[in-house]
Amino acid sequence: MFAFQDTRGAVDVAFTDRHGGISARPYASLNLGGNGEHPHTVDENIDIVAYAFARGYQAVSDDSIFALPDGTAFPMVVDMRQMHGADVHVVDEPYVAAAAAGAQPGFIGDALVTRETGIVLMVRSADCAPVILADTEQGVVGAAHAGRMGLVAGVVPATIERMRDLGARRINAWVGPHVCGRCYEVPEQMRAEIAAAVPESHAETSWGSPAVDLGAGLRAQLDAYGVESTDVAGCTMEDEDLYSYRRQGKASGRQAGLVWIRP
C-alpha cells in the first residue's frame, strides 16, 4: 500500500503504490483517481488508505483494514482537481467546518497547505511528481502536484511561499515517485523550453533522445528556497508496482502523496 513512509515529530508522510485496494483490472488494485473507474470504488480505496495512514505504526485492537487505535478519529482527506498549474489553496478552519457540513466545494489547483491538525492533504500522480513539504516545528504542511508544466509554472516555489505566509520557517520536502529523466522522453523543442526555465531539468533518455528530469528540476527549485529534500526512489515508468500513464495509457490509475499533522 505504501511505497514510502516517514514521520517527523507530529507529521506523517507517505506515498502509495498500486497494491492493497479493491480496484479490478486494469487498475488493480489501489487506484486513487477517477479515470473511468466507478467513483464509489475510488472513494473506498481512499478510505482504506486514510485508515492505514492514520494508524501509522500504532497498534490496534483488531486486524480490520478499518480499525484505528483507541482515541484516534478518522481523518478528513482533502484533495483537489489538479490542473497542471501553480494555484495553491489554504485548508483553513472555516473550510474544514464547511466541508464537514457538506457545504464546501472542492479545490481546483495543484497544491494544498494547512496548519490544521487531523487533516490529510492528498495529491495524486501517475508520472508527475507528488511533492510533500512540512515545517514540523511550526506545524505547517503542504502537498503539491508537479509535472513538467507545474515545474515551469513554479508550483513548488508557490507552495513554499504560501507555507511561509502561514508561519513556516524550516521546511523539509519529500519528492515522491515520478517518471525519471532516463525515461521521460520529450520533443527537442519542449526540452529546450523547459530547460530555459529550469536548466537542471535538461536530460537525455537512456537511449539518447531528449528528455526532462523532473526530479533534478524540482530539487534545484527546493535548494534555491533553502528547503532540504528527500528524493524517494522509484520511477513510475520502470516500476510496475506504481501507476504510469506513459506506460499504461488510459489503464493507468493514480497513486498519491499524503501528509498530515497528527491531532
Residue pairs with C-beta under 8 A, 6 or more apart in sequence:
1 16
1 17
1 19
1 20
1 21
1 30
1 48
1 49
1 52
2 14
2 15
2 16
2 17
2 52
2 53
3 15
3 16
3 17
3 176
3 177
3 232
3 234
3 241
3 242
3 255
4 13
4 14
4 15
4 174
4 176
4 177
4 232
4 234
5 12
5 13
5 14
5 56
6 12
6 13
6 14
6 174
6 230
7 13
7 56
7 57
8 134
8 136
8 172
9 136
9 137
10 117
10 136
10 139
10 261
10 262
11 134
11 136
11 141
11 259
11 260
11 261
11 262
12 53
12 56
12 258
12 259
12 260
12 262
13 132
13 134
13 174
13 257
13 258
13 259
14 53
14 257
14 258
14 259
15 130
15 132
15 174
15 176
15 177
15 232
15 234
15 255
15 256
15 257
15 258
16 30
16 32
16 49
16 255
16 256
16 257
16 258
17 30
17 241
17 242
17 255
18 27
18 28
18 29
18 30
18 31
18 241
18 242
18 243
18 253
18 255
19 29
19 30
19 241
20 29
20 30
20 48
20 52
21 29
21 30
21 31
21 32
21 44
21 45
21 48
21 49
22 29
22 41
22 44
22 45
22 48
23 29
23 30
23 31
23 37
23 41
23 42
23 45
23 253
24 41
26 248
26 251
27 35
27 37
27 251
27 253
30 45
30 48
30 49
30 253
30 255
31 37
31 41
31 42
31 45
31 243
31 253
31 254
32 42
32 45
32 46
32 49
32 122
32 124
32 253
32 254
32 255
32 256
33 42
33 124
33 126
33 253
33 254
34 42
35 250
35 252
35 253
35 254
36 250
37 253
46 77
46 122
47 66
48 65
48 66
49 256
49 258
50 74
50 75
50 77
50 120
51 65
51 66
51 67
51 68
51 74
52 65
53 75
53 120
53 258
53 260
54 68
54 72
54 74
54 75
54 120
55 67
55 68
55 69
55 72
58 69
58 72
59 69
60 67
60 68
60 69
61 67
61 70
68 74
73 118
73 263
75 118
75 119
75 120
75 260
76 96
76 99
76 100
76 118
76 119
76 120
77 120
77 122
78 91
78 99
78 107
78 112
78 114
78 119
78 120
78 121
78 122
79 106
79 107
79 112
79 121
79 122
79 123
79 124
80 89
80 106
80 107
80 108
80 109
80 110
80 112
80 123
81 106
81 107
81 108
81 109
82 109
82 110
82 123
82 124
82 145
83 108
83 109
83 110
84 110
84 128
84 145
84 147
84 149
84 150
84 153
85 109
85 110
85 149
85 150
85 153
85 155
86 110
86 111
86 150
86 153
86 154
86 155
86 158
87 108
87 109
87 110
87 111
87 158
88 109
88 110
88 111
88 112
88 113
88 142
88 144
88 155
88 158
88 159
88 162
89 107
89 109
89 111
89 112
89 113
90 112
90 113
90 114
90 162
90 166
91 112
91 113
91 114
91 116
91 119
91 121
92 114
92 115
92 116
93 116
95 104
96 116
96 119
98 104
110 123
110 144
110 145
110 146
110 150
110 155
111 123
111 142
111 143
111 144
111 145
111 155
111 156
111 158
111 159
111 162
112 121
112 123
112 142
112 143
113 121
113 140
113 141
113 142
113 143
113 159
113 162
113 163
113 166
114 121
114 140
114 141
114 142
114 261
115 139
115 140
115 166
115 167
115 261
116 261
117 139
117 260
117 261
117 262
117 263
118 260
118 261
118 262
118 263
119 260
119 261
120 258
120 259
120 260
121 141
121 142
121 143
121 258
121 259
121 260
122 143
122 256
122 257
122 258
123 130
123 131
123 132
123 143
123 144
123 145
123 256
123 257
124 130
124 145
124 254
124 255
124 256
125 145
125 176
125 177
125 178
125 236
125 254
125 255
125 256
125 257
126 236
126 243
126 244
126 245
126 252
126 253
126 254
126 255
127 147
127 178
127 179
127 184
127 236
127 237
127 244
127 245
127 246
128 145
128 146
128 147
128 148
128 150
128 178
128 179
128 214
129 145
129 146
129 147
129 175
129 176
129 177
129 178
129 214
129 215
129 218
130 143
130 144
130 145
130 146
130 176
130 177
130 178
130 255
130 256
130 257
131 143
131 144
131 145
131 146
131 156
131 159
131 173
131 174
131 175
131 176
131 218
131 257
132 141
132 142
132 143
132 144
132 173
132 174
132 176
132 257
132 258
132 259
133 141
133 142
133 143
133 144
133 156
133 159
133 160
133 163
133 171
133 172
133 173
133 174
133 227
133 259
134 140
134 141
134 142
134 171
134 172
134 173
134 259
135 141
135 163
135 167
135 168
135 169
135 170
135 171
135 172
136 172
137 169
137 170
138 167
138 168
138 169
138 170
139 261
140 163
140 166
140 167
140 168
140 171
141 163
141 259
141 260
141 261
142 159
142 160
142 162
142 163
142 259
143 257
143 258
143 259
144 150
144 155
144 156
144 159
145 155
146 155
146 156
146 214
146 218
147 214
148 184
148 186
148 190
148 194
148 201
148 212
148 214
150 156
151 194
151 197
151 198
151 201
151 212
151 214
151 217
151 218
151 221
152 193
152 194
152 197
152 198
154 221
156 173
156 218
156 221
156 222
157 221
157 224
157 225
160 168
160 171
160 222
160 225
160 227
163 171
164 171
171 225
171 226
171 227
171 228
172 227
172 228
172 229
172 230
173 222
173 227
173 228
173 229
173 230
174 229
174 230
174 232
174 257
175 215
175 218
175 219
175 222
175 229
175 230
175 231
175 232
176 232
176 234
176 257
177 232
177 233
177 234
177 235
177 236
177 239
177 242
177 255
178 214
178 215
178 234
178 235
178 236
179 214
179 235
179 236
179 237
179 244
179 246
180 213
180 214
180 215
180 235
180 237
180 238
181 201
181 203
181 204
181 205
181 211
181 212
181 213
181 214
181 215
181 216
182 203
182 205
182 206
182 211
182 235
183 205
183 206
183 211
183 235
183 237
183 238
183 246
184 203
184 205
184 211
184 212
184 213
184 214
184 237
184 246
185 205
185 209
185 210
185 211
186 194
186 210
186 211
186 212
187 210
188 210
190 210
190 212
191 202
191 203
191 210
191 211
191 212
194 201
194 202
194 212
194 217
195 201
195 202
195 212
198 217
198 220
198 221
199 220
200 213
200 216
200 217
200 219
200 220
201 212
201 213
201 214
201 216
201 217
201 220
202 212
202 213
203 210
203 211
203 212
203 213
203 216
204 210
204 211
205 211
215 231
218 229
219 229
219 231
222 228
222 229
223 229
234 242
236 242
236 243
236 244
236 246
236 247
237 244
237 246
237 247
242 255
243 252
243 253
243 254
243 255
244 252
245 252
